[in-house]
Structure formats: C-alpha cells, structure tokens
Amino acid sequence: MEREAYCRIIVICSGEALKREAEKLCKGQQVKVSGFIARADHRQGRSLLVLHAQSLQAEAGSESLAN
C-alpha cells in the first residue's frame, strides 16, 4: 500500500564552514544535505526530528521558490 507522508525536519549546521555555506542560501532554495538524524526533546515534552548537517550544497540550477 502506497501513501504519502510528510514531516518537518530541523536542520542544524554547526561550525564556521557550514555557517558560511548556509548564509549563501535563499529561502525556498533546493539544497542537498548530508549528515545524521537524531531526536531532540522539546521543552514542552514533544520529540523533534533533527538533521545534524555535515555537508550541504545548493542544487545545480535551483532557484528560490519564495515569492
């Protein structure tokens, strides 16, 4: 059985090199991110899905989807 599923993932970029790369991005731009996924506990008792980025790059030819 096929079905679509959606979730929000928070991406955390640590370190100066990733910070510089992230500052070049535009809202809505497609990005390829590599790293590892972990669970973070929210203050209100909810668990969040977090991607700790180890590398990121803008997709070639991608433009911002933001208006």
N, C-alpha and C positions, 0 to 999 in steps of 0.2 A: 504494500500500500504506500503510495507516494503522498507526501503533503509538504507544504511549505512551513518553515519555522523561522522566526525572527528573534533576535536577541540583541541587546546593546552591550557592546564590549568597550570598556575604558582602556585606552592605550596610554601607558606610562613610558615616557622617554627619559632616561637618566644619563647624565654625562654631557660634557660640552660638545662633543662631536654630533650626537643625536639632537641636541638642542639647536645647534646651527642648522641642521638639515630640516628640522621641524619648523623653524622660523621662516623658511623659504616657501612653505606650503600655503595654499589658499583654501578657504572654507569650501567644502564640497569637492575638492580635487581628489581624484582616484590615486591611491597610494598602495604600494606593496610593502607589507610589514612582516618581518620575521622576528621571532622571539619565543617566549614561553607563556603559557596560560596558567593563571593561579586564581584562587578565590580570595577575595578581600572581604572582611566583615565590616559592615556599615555600622555607624553609631546607633542606628535605630533597630539593630538586630537583623537586618537583611544581609544576605550574602550577594556580592557583586562579582561578575566575571571580569578579570583584568588581564590584559595582554601586556607583558613587560617587553618592550621593543628592544631588540639587539641590533637591528638594522631597519632602515626604511628608505624608500625611493619613490619618487613620483613616477607614475606610469607614463611611458613614452606617448606623446601626443595627447595626453589627457588635459582637459581644460576644466576650470572650475565649474561646478554645477550650480553654484549660488547665483542668485539674481542680484 
